[in-house]
Amino acid sequence: MPQGLNPLRPLHRIELGDAAGTELYVSSRNGEVVRDTNRSERFWNWLGSVPHWIYFTPLRADPPLWHEVVVWLSAACIVSAVTGIVIGILRVRLRRRFRNGAVTPYTGWMAWHHVAGLIGGFFVLTWISSGWLSMNPHGWFQRGPGDAAAMARYSGAGASPFPWPPASLPDGEGAAAPREAVLLWFDGRPLLQLRDARARVRVVDAATGAPASITRDDIVRAASALRPGARVTEAVLQTREDFHWYGHHRERIVPVWRLQFDDAARSRIYIDPASGQVAGSNDSNSRLRRWLFNAAHSLDFPWLIQYRPAWDFVMWLLSIIGAVASASGVVIGWRRLRRKPRRAAASKGLAQAGP
């Protein structure tokens, strides 16, 4: 279970005993089902996520130790990748080729390792380096803690009791009838976010039942409380995703208000125009991390993720090249380890049969 669930711990794990082997994780704090898994998901998780992030339970039980293991292991891999790239470049010939016309002096597994390493070495290095940076070594990319007081001022929650029961809700029949209601506050105004069976969302004023109307001026005025002492220099209704607001691995609201502040961190805050809720934020530090990690590690470039088959093709191609380089390296290393005892025995025999 990820550390993002820490505020909801301890969790109750409940086995449903169904054919799929479903297990539910329920927070003991609010009774919410925070995760559900089945047998198939857990199997693929052990093959993918656990080795990838070194998420072995005994190690993850000690977060500081896990952090140090990943940081130092990544550092060692970076050194290995750099030395491999340098040696690979020194041994390749593109113009004055070898006698057989090849660009590499090696054959067999050595040749596969050399060529695959040259092609994929740069991507392997950027992938490992960006993964190392994602661990935030030395706190280089540490974000400041959220300002709960500023959020309270922005929402105005608690300024007055939430009207309950709320005003008459919009009528609906069948799938259009509200199935879920979320209580919200915006600038001291109580709101209800209603979701129907088709996942369509409406936001209404909890006091009157009328559709909520939130203007640009309302948002800019309320947002001044989020960054005390800073001024909103730009308020743009963003109607499409961009390099810093995109939904490759998460759901992003579009359209969304993007507010730029003139504070030292050059903060940007994204606000849902329908409900006035803060949908996300970033600053100059997190935008730099977006280049160094998301772009280099996950290849989250707009021209790839907007055309998802292109992103999948590139990921498959690089994964195959990486698999060839890794497999050939294992074979070469295993063969070299097996040769050492034979060479040592041969050397010893020559020494005993000396003149």
C-alpha positions in Angstrom: 0.0 0.0 0.0 1.5 3.4 -1.0 2.4 6.0 1.6 -0.3 8.4 0.2 -2.8 6.3 2.2 -1.0 7.0 5.5 -3.6 9.5 6.7 -6.3 6.8 6.4 -4.4 4.1 8.2 -4.7 1.6 9.9 -6.5 -0.3 7.1 -8.7 -3.3 7.4 -8.0 -6.0 4.8 -11.2 -7.9 3.9 -11.3 -11.0 1.8 -14.6 -11.4 0.0 -14.1 -15.1 -0.9 -15.3 -14.6 -4.5 -14.0 -16.4 -7.6 -11.8 -13.4 -8.5 -10.1 -13.4 -5.0 -11.1 -9.8 -4.3 -9.6 -8.1 -1.3 -10.8 -4.7 0.0 -8.7 -2.3 2.1 -11.0 -0.2 4.3 -9.9 2.8 6.3 -10.5 2.5 10.0 -10.7 6.3 10.3 -13.6 7.0 7.9 -14.8 3.6 6.7 -13.8 4.4 3.1 -12.8 1.6 0.7 -9.4 3.0 -0.4 -8.2 0.0 -2.5 -9.6 -3.1 -4.0 -7.5 -5.8 -5.7 -8.1 -9.2 -7.2 -5.9 -12.2 -7.6 -4.9 -11.4 -11.2 -3.9 -7.8 -10.3 -1.8 -9.0 -7.3 0.0 -11.5 -9.5 0.9 -9.0 -12.2 1.8 -6.5 -9.5 4.4 -9.0 -8.2 5.9 -9.3 -11.6 5.8 -5.6 -12.4 5.5 -3.1 -9.6 7.3 -5.0 -6.8 10.6 -5.6 -8.7 10.4 -2.2 -10.4 10.2 -0.1 -7.3 11.8 -2.8 -5.0 8.5 -2.9 -3.1 9.3 -6.0 -1.1 7.3 -5.9 2.1 10.2 -6.3 4.6 12.0 -3.4 3.0 9.0 -1.1 2.5 8.2 -1.6 6.2 11.2 0.7 6.8 10.7 3.7 4.5 14.1 5.4 5.3 16.0 2.2 4.6 14.0 1.6 1.4 14.8 5.2 0.3 18.5 4.7 0.9 18.6 1.4 -0.9 16.9 2.8 -4.0 19.1 6.0 -4.0 22.4 4.1 -3.7 21.4 1.3 -6.1 20.4 3.9 -8.7 23.7 5.7 -8.2 25.7 2.5 -8.8 23.6 1.9 -12.0 24.3 5.4 -13.3 28.0 4.8 -13.0 27.7 1.4 -14.7 25.6 3.0 -17.6 28.1 5.9 -18.1 31.1 3.6 -18.2 29.3 1.2 -20.6 28.4 4.0 -22.9 32.0 5.3 -23.0 33.5 1.9 -23.7 30.8 1.2 -26.3 31.7 4.5 -28.2 35.4 3.8 -28.0 34.9 0.3 -29.6 32.6 1.3 -32.4 33.7 2.1 -36.0 31.2 3.8 -38.3 33.6 5.0 -41.1 36.7 2.8 -41.0 34.9 -0.5 -40.3 36.3 -3.8 -39.3 37.3 -6.4 -41.8 33.9 -8.1 -42.0 32.3 -4.7 -42.6 30.7 -4.6 -39.1 30.8 -1.6 -36.8 31.6 -3.7 -33.8 34.6 -5.9 -33.2 32.5 -8.5 -31.4 30.4 -11.4 -32.4 27.5 -13.3 -30.9 26.2 -12.2 -27.6 29.0 -9.6 -27.3 27.9 -8.0 -30.5 24.2 -7.9 -29.4 25.2 -6.3 -26.2 27.5 -3.7 -27.9 24.9 -2.6 -30.5 21.9 -2.7 -28.1 23.9 -0.8 -25.5 24.9 1.9 -28.0 21.3 2.3 -29.3 19.6 2.2 -25.9 22.4 3.4 -23.6 21.3 7.0 -23.6 17.7 6.2 -22.8 18.8 3.7 -20.1 21.0 6.5 -18.5 18.3 9.1 -18.6 15.8 6.6 -17.2 18.0 5.6 -14.3 19.1 9.2 -13.6 15.5 10.5 -13.7 14.4 7.6 -11.4 17.2 8.6 -9.0 16.1 12.2 -9.0 12.5 11.1 -8.3 13.7 9.9 -4.9 14.5 13.6 -4.1 18.1 13.0 -3.0 19.2 15.7 -0.5 15.8 17.3 -0.7 16.6 19.0 -4.0 12.9 18.9 -5.2 11.2 19.2 -1.8 7.9 21.0 -2.0 6.7 23.1 0.8 3.9 21.8 3.0 0.4 22.7 2.1 -1.0 25.7 3.8 -4.1 24.4 5.5 -5.0 27.9 6.8 -4.8 29.4 3.3 -7.1 26.6 1.9 -9.6 27.3 4.7 -9.6 31.0 3.9 -10.1 30.2 0.2 -13.0 27.8 0.7 -14.6 29.7 3.6 -15.6 26.4 5.2 -17.1 26.8 8.6 -18.0 30.4 8.1 -21.6 29.3 8.6 -23.3 26.0 9.0 -23.8 23.9 5.9 -27.6 24.1 5.1 -29.0 20.7 5.9 -31.2 19.3 4.6 -30.2 21.2 1.4 -32.6 22.9 -0.9 -34.7 20.8 -3.2 -32.3 19.1 -5.7 -32.8 19.1 -9.4 -35.2 16.4 -10.5 -34.1 13.5 -12.6 -35.4 10.0 -13.5 -33.5 6.8 -14.1 -29.9 7.3 -14.9 -30.2 11.1 -14.7 -31.2 11.0 -11.0 -28.4 12.1 -8.6 -26.6 9.0 -7.1 -23.8 10.8 -5.3 -23.6 14.2 -3.5 -20.3 15.8 -2.4 -20.5 18.7 0.0 -18.2 21.6 -1.0 -17.4 25.1 0.0 -16.2 27.9 -2.3 -15.5 31.4 -0.9 -18.0 30.9 1.9 -20.7 29.5 -0.4 -22.0 25.9 0.3 -22.2 23.8 -2.9 -23.3 20.3 -3.8 -21.6 18.3 -6.5 -24.0 15.8 -7.9 -23.1 12.8 -9.9 -25.6 10.5 -11.7 -25.4 6.9 -12.9 -23.7 7.9 -16.1 -21.0 9.8 -14.1 -22.3 13.2 -15.3 -21.6 15.9 -12.8 -23.6 19.0 -11.8 -22.8 21.6 -9.2 -25.7 23.4 -7.5 -26.0 26.0 -4.7 -26.8 24.0 -1.6 -28.9 26.9 -0.2 -31.1 27.5 -3.3 -30.8 24.3 -5.4 -30.0 26.5 -8.4 -27.1 25.7 -10.7 -23.9 27.2 -9.3 -22.5 30.2 -11.1 -18.8 31.0 -10.5 -17.3 33.8 -12.5 -13.7 34.6 -13.3 -13.8 37.5 -10.9 -15.1 35.2 -8.1 -12.2 32.8 -8.6 -9.5 35.5 -8.8 -10.8 37.3 -5.7 -10.9 34.1 -3.7 -7.6 32.8 -5.0 -5.8 35.8 -3.4 -6.1 33.9 -0.1 -4.1 31.0 -1.4 -0.9 32.9 -1.8 -0.9 35.7 0.8 1.2 38.6 -0.2 1.3 37.5 -3.9 -0.8 38.9 -6.8 -2.6 37.0 -9.6 -0.8 38.2 -12.7 -2.6 35.9 -15.2 -6.0 34.1 -15.2 -6.5 31.9 -18.2 -9.3 29.5 -18.9 -7.3 26.6 -20.3 -9.4 24.5 -22.7 -6.8 21.9 -23.6 -4.1 20.0 -21.9 -0.5 21.3 -22.1 3.0 20.2 -21.0 2.3 20.8 -17.3 -1.5 20.0 -17.1 -2.2 16.7 -18.8 -3.9 13.4 -18.0 -1.6 10.7 -19.1 -1.6 8.7 -15.8 -4.3 10.7 -14.0 -7.6 12.4 -14.7 -7.3 16.1 -15.4 -10.1 18.6 -15.5 -10.5 20.5 -18.8 -11.5 23.3 -19.1 -9.7 24.7 -16.0 -8.7 28.1 -14.7 -4.9 28.5 -14.6 -3.8 31.3 -12.3 -0.3 32.6 -12.3 1.1 34.3 -9.1 4.0 36.7 -8.8 5.5 35.0 -5.7 9.1 33.8 -5.5 8.1 30.3 -6.4 6.2 31.4 -9.5 3.2 29.4 -8.4 0.4 28.2 -10.7 -2.9 27.1 -9.3 -5.5 25.2 -11.4 -9.2 25.7 -10.3 -12.3 23.8 -11.5 -14.6 26.4 -13.1 -17.7 24.5 -12.2 -17.1 24.1 -8.5 -14.3 26.5 -7.7 -12.2 23.7 -6.1 -8.5 23.7 -6.4 -7.7 20.9 -8.9 -3.9 21.2 -8.7 -0.8 23.4 -8.4 2.8 23.6 -9.4 5.8 25.9 -8.9 9.1 26.5 -10.7 10.7 23.6 -8.7 8.0 21.1 -9.6 7.9 22.2 -13.3 11.7 21.5 -13.4 11.1 18.1 -11.9 8.5 17.6 -14.6 11.2 17.9 -17.2 13.8 15.9 -15.3 11.5 13.1 -14.2 8.2 12.8 -16.1 9.7 13.6 -19.5 12.9 11.7 -19.1 11.5 8.7 -17.2 8.0 8.2 -18.5 8.4 9.9 -21.9 5.5 12.2 -21.1 6.0 14.4 -24.1 2.8 16.1 -25.5 3.5 14.9 -29.1 3.6 11.3 -27.8 0.9 11.1 -25.1 -1.6 13.0 -27.3 -1.3 10.2 -29.8 -1.2 7.2 -27.4 -0.3 4.5 -30.0 2.9 6.5 -30.7 3.8 6.5 -27.0 3.1 2.7 -26.8 5.2 2.0 -29.8 8.2 4.0 -28.5 7.9 2.3 -25.1 7.7 -1.2 -26.6 10.7 -0.4 -28.8 12.9 0.9 -26.0 11.8 -1.9 -23.7 12.8 -4.5 -26.3 16.2 -2.8 -26.8 16.7 -2.7 -23.0 15.7 -6.4 -22.7 18.3 -7.4 -25.4 21.0 -5.3 -23.7 20.2 -6.8 -20.2 19.8 -10.4 -21.4 23.0 -10.3 -23.3 24.8 -8.7 -20.4 23.6 -11.5 -18.1 24.8 -14.2 -20.6 28.2 -12.5 -21.0 28.6 -12.1 -17.3 27.6 -15.7 -16.5 30.0 -17.1 -19.1 32.8 -15.0 -17.8 32.2 -16.2 -14.2 32.3 -19.8 -15.5 35.6 -19.3 -17.3 37.5 -18.0 -14.2 37.9 -21.4 -12.4 39.0 -23.1 -15.6 41.6 -20.4 -16.3 42.8 -20.5 -12.7 43.2 -24.3 -12.9 45.0 -24.1 -16.2 47.4 -21.5 -14.8 48.1 -23.6 -11.7 48.8 -26.6 -13.9 51.3 -24.7 -16.0 53.0 -23.5 -12.9 53.4 -27.1 -11.5 54.8 -28.3 -14.8 57.4 -25.6 -15.0 61.0 -26.2 -16.1 
